[in-house]
Amino acid sequence: MDELPEPPRTRTGAPTRPNLFLRVTVVMAGAVLLWYVLSLANELLFAEPGGGGNLAHWTNALGVSALAVPMVWAARRYLDRRPWGGLRLTGPREAWRPFLVGVLSWLLPAALGLGAALALGASVTPVAPAAEIVFSLLVLTVLVLLYEAVPEELLFRGYLFRNLNTAMAAWLAVVVQAVLFTLWGTGLWVFGNGWEVLAVRLPLFFGMGVVLGCVRLLTGNVWACVGFHLAFQVAAQALLGWDLFEVRGLDTVMGTVFLLPFVLGVTVTMLLVRDTGTWSGKVPDPVRA
């Protein structure tokens, strides 16, 4: 069998690759198609997607993790023609510290918000046995990692941010990837639930995209974004969707526990990493990581 020809190379010896717009478009189209196909699978299972750890939730989590990671790997290899390590998704030895920074960047402001919510008269009361709550939180953590935190962060704060930052300043890459994240996430919600969700989901996805992009810039590591995303989703789903807690004063809780991490999270990240980041200039994507 004949060997595949080597791709053409630039004057510096780096393999040429499709332009940025084409690479981003192909990966975004793949992401939309992947999550759309999963929504069709939910209909075949006759189950509501999402909370409670039901069959659809597990199908979504396993399906996304099994398909999204190889999709990004293929895009990195055949579109970018650059090494995987350039995405800054490091191995376990290097991952735990930025992962912990991301978790704390959400949890510390959330704890402050919880204290404020309780002082304002809200309450969060367990309605399930302690053993069931612990087990459910462990299951929920696995589901969030597989379905949301790892694949979404690898795609948006890993692949897309890395590619954008080679062509534009870091601050602009943060904004553009947040816009792409918003179009993707809001579009899927509108498709599944109608235009009435637009007013809520649009600012939510954009704000989350900006904060996570800033966390990625400050830490230089995708695992920090995974940690922040994980803490947010586990708390939100545990309190609002898994019948583990009774929340009174929901508006107060939403305006403190879930708002403060998006207001103060970037500042907390700066304090934890003791760095304000480099917001200008492009970051090259070398052939060798």
Order of alpha helices (4+ residues) and beta strands (2+ residues): alpha-alpha-alpha-beta-alpha-alpha-alpha-alpha-alpha-alpha-beta-alpha-alpha
